[in-house]
Amino acid sequence: MLLKVKYQGTKKYIRLQSGFTYLEFINEVKSKFGLPDATDLQIFDETDTAVDEDILLELIESNPDLCLTVCDSFSVEGQFVTSTNVLPTVDEDKLHEMIEANPDFCLTLYNSIPDHSSPSSLTDTMSPSSSDNDLSSRREQGIPIDRNVSNFEVMNRSTTEASGSEAAKEMVENALLRKPGGEDVLEEYKSENTLTHSTRRHLVNILTSHMTEMHGRIVPRQQKEKYALGIITLFPSLKDPFSPKGYEHFYDGVKNTGFLSWRLRTMSRKNRATGSPQAGTVPQLQGPKRQRPAATEQQQLDGDACREAIYFLVHSPDEAGVFEKMKLTLQHRQDLVRDAQRSADIFKTFPRFIDVKGLLNQDFLLLFGGETASKMLEKWDTAFKYKVIKEAKQLTQSKELCRLLNAAEKPTENDDTSWDSDMASLLLLLHLLPPTAGRKRSKISASDAVEKMVHFHKSCCSIDEHLRGRKGQQPYILAAGRTQNKIDNFYIVVDKQLIPCQATSSLGAFDELFKSHYVFNLSYEESLVQLYTFVQTTVYNIDVTTTDESPRIRELRAKLLN
């Protein structure tokens, strides 16, 4: 078994067999720290309580994560070796400047020690009436005395959070070092600065096993949060930069979700009467369905003025006038699509979506502003695309996945059966965030979900025939062309209505597809919830702090952004 020991401020692990003796412990400590065999040692626990020989083994068995402090016994007897006390001092005029330069600096405070240059001062220091009496009192309280300091030491850390993070990190690291396969997890992170999906699952399995051993089948919330904090402290690149604490994908105490929570439920499923809801089953009360004020401050029409503008929109051939009137009727349109009894009339009331390109983009821009509206086209190629490709290479390589990887990395005009590079990379994202079991407990593969997002339609075939045979109201891309990598026109299909895309690229078409959910108040397609939610929060930065995200989404974001 592995034990953590501290000697003169240095922490090291020592390895002992189960059932070890007190003498074996002392000898192993001397060997690890290079101490002479004749050195007398005394042991203290983390509360500075002296640990005697008869309770050492029992104490460690009850708390394997305990860090024991070992001191020279002559330190405890009140003898001081001041010649080794070479800690730098901080003058009064430098104190304020030092703290401002480094707020996290840890200051150590000592009692002043008299000048030892004269015999009289040495005598005073070692006199029974001063140091020895004080040390004797501290010894009775079980408080260890370090030979390199004076009577006491006060450590003042900048924040309790930093101390808690370090303790959680040590706990997780110790658990990994104790369990089979734990060192492999540490080595992979050390070499790759990240963990693959399979290694992350192994990490969770190790820690949940350690949790139940230490705390029983029902693990307290505080402990689960401590393990989650320890994970992101030990493995910083696994921290989610968008969530409040950074570790909610491992454990979210408010919602009782996350990798650790799910694994614990799986382990105890036989003892539970019912299972817990899975990701994707919560009704969507956020994202496109959330009511929000429009970003535009432009005056909106109502009453007769609004009705006149709508009449103008239906009959005017002037596209510039159409765009202007659409701006003035945005609020009326939003009220219409949010009314369950009237939302089906949106294309009857505003038919110009069907023959004027760009109106969908304009509505989204009015709702969210130009900065949000442009994020997909600005950020995908530079911040996400090639990281998504790299991450997809870690997945199990199916025939479909290999074809998408080749298309995303090495597009060729001679391959008529593959999408262009941008669409291929978006479909790789779908494989990284595959469909989850929905409300009907039915799950489809990522390959099957592709048709829910984009459908290739040969130019020579009838679009009307395709629309008649298509079911469902959620929007998708209809890419019409001669081959998949030579698309002539992109459309967004909403409730069997064709909205021509302003974009001429597959990335631009996906941008408009995503925006259509917000313009027409449409829920995400159930099999694409994970993909759309990731794009919503991580790419467009919409409702980042209020959206329910699965641990898989947060894990992927941490990998791509860290």
HUZIZI-V174971 format. One line per field, one symbol per residue. ss: DSSP state (H for helix, E for strand, C for the rest). phi: phi as a letter, one per 30 degrees, with the letter a starting at -180 (. if undefined). Layout:
# HUZIZI-V174971
ss: ???
phi: ???
This chain:
# HUZIZI-V174971
ss: CEEEEEECCEEEEEECCCCCCHHHHHHHHHHHHCCCCCCCEEEECCCCCEECHHHHHHHHHHCCCCEEEEEEHHHHCCCCCHHHCCCCCCCHHHHHHHHHHCCCCCEEEECCCCCCCCHHHHHHHCCHHHHHHHHHHHHHCCCCCCCCCCCCEEEECCCHHHHHHHHHHHHHHHHHHHCCCHHHHHHHHHHHCCCCHHHHHHHHHHHHHHHHHHHCCCCCHHHHHHHHHHHHHHCHHHCCCCCCCCCCCCCECCCCECHHHHHHHHHCHHHCCCCCCCCCCCCCCCHHHCCCCCCCCCCCCCHHHHHHHHHHHHHCCCHHHHHHHHHHCHHHHHHHHCCCCCHHHHHHHCHHHHCCCCHHHHHHHHHHCHHHHCHHHHHHHHHHHHHHHHHHCCCCCCHHHHHHHHHHHCCCCCCCCCCCHHHHHHHHHHHHCCCCCCCCCCCCCHHHHHHHHEEEEECCCCHHHHHHCCCCCCCEEEEEEEECCEEEEEEEEECCEEEECCCCCHHHHHHHHHHHHHHCCCCCCHHHHHHHHHHHHHHCCCCCCCCCCCHHHHHHHHHHHC
phi: .cbcbcbhiccbcbcbdeidceddddddddddcicddddcbbcbddcicdcdddceddddddbdddccccbddddddjcccddcdcddccdedcdddddddbdddccccbddcddcdceddddddcdedcdddddddddddicdcddcbddabccbddbdddddddddddddddddddceiddddddddddciabdddddddedddddddedddbidcddedddddddddddddbedddddccecibdddacddchbjeddddddddcedccdbdcecejcdedcbhddddbddddcddcdbidddddddddddcdddddddedddddcedddddddccedcddcedddbddedbcdjdddddddddcjddddcddddcdddcbedddddddddddddddddddddddcbdbddcdccddddddddddddddbddcdddchcbcdddddeddcbbdbdedcddedddddccjcddaccccadbdcbcdbcbccbhicccddddccdddddeddddddddchcddeedceddddddeddcdhchddccdbdedddddddddcd
